[in-house]
Amino acid sequence: MARERLGNGSYTPGPWTVDGVDNGPGERHLHIGAEGRILSLASMNPTHIDTRANAALIAAAPDLYEALKAAVAHYEAIGITQPWFPQARAALASATGGTK
């Protein structure tokens, strides 16, 4: 997998995965990773019931970024303007470290 250059850095392309560790109190967390390495950790405890959903959303980020970028490029290439373009461009800029 090649890294794509974004803003002042780069990101690890997907697919990203979420794996869990549940060894009891104090040792419950999710690994968000790609290419066989951990990119982020999310801790889990009884008060953070949305941790698994948040981790899944984070893991989907590279795929969501690529899909949105492709959709905008497709419509622009055929000369069609969409009302969601400003929001899409702002989201892409935010994902690449740019301004919204």
N, C-alpha and C positions, 0 to 999 in steps of 0.2 A: 504494500500500500504506500503510495506516495503521499507526502504531506502537502497540503495546499497552503500557500502563503496568504495570510490574512493580516491586514493592518501591519502591526509591528511584530507579528509572530506567525505561528502556523498552528494547525490543529491536526490531530490524528483522525484520518477518515474512518468512517464506520465500516463494518458494523461494530457498535459498542455493545457490551453485554453487562448484565447485572447478576452477580452471584452473591449469595448470602452466607454469613457465618452466625450461628446461634449456639454458643457454648455456655449459655446461661447469663445471669446478671453481670454486667460489666464487659461482656464479650459478645455483643450482638451488633453486627454492622453489615453493610452491603459494600461490595467492591464494584465499582463501575470501571470497566476496562476495555481494552482493545489490544489486538496483537499480542495477547498473552501477558499483558502487564496491567497493573492497576493505575488508573488515571485519577480516580477520586474515591474517597471513602464517605459513606453516609452512616452515621450511628443511629441505632434504633433503641428506643425505650418506650415504655407504655404510653407516655404522653405525646409521642411523635407518631401518631397512627398513619400519617400520610408519607412517611419516609420511603416506602417501597414505590409508591406512585411517583414521587419526586425523582427517585433514582431512575425509574423507567423513562420519564420525560427527558432527563439529562442524557440518558443513553441513546435516545432517539434523535438528539440534536443534530448530529452530522447528517443523518438521512433527511430530516426536515429542512435543514439548510440547503442541501443539494436539490431537493424537490422544489422548493420555493424559487431558488435561483434559476432552475430550468424552466419553470412556469413563466416567470417574468421574461426571460430571454425569448421563449417561444412566442409569446404575444407581441413583444417588441419587434421580433424578426418579421412577423406578418403584418405589422402596422396597426395593431389593435390596441387601443388604450383601455385599461380596466380601472374602475373606481377604487380598487384595492391596491393599485400600484404604489401610492405614497406610503401606505402602511407596510407593504411588502419590502419596499426599498429601505424604510427605516429599520425594519427587523433585520434585514441583511447587513445594513451598516452597523447596527448594534452588535450583531454576531461577529463581525470582523474587527471590532474595536474602534469603528468610526463613530461619527455622531449621528443621531437620529434625525 
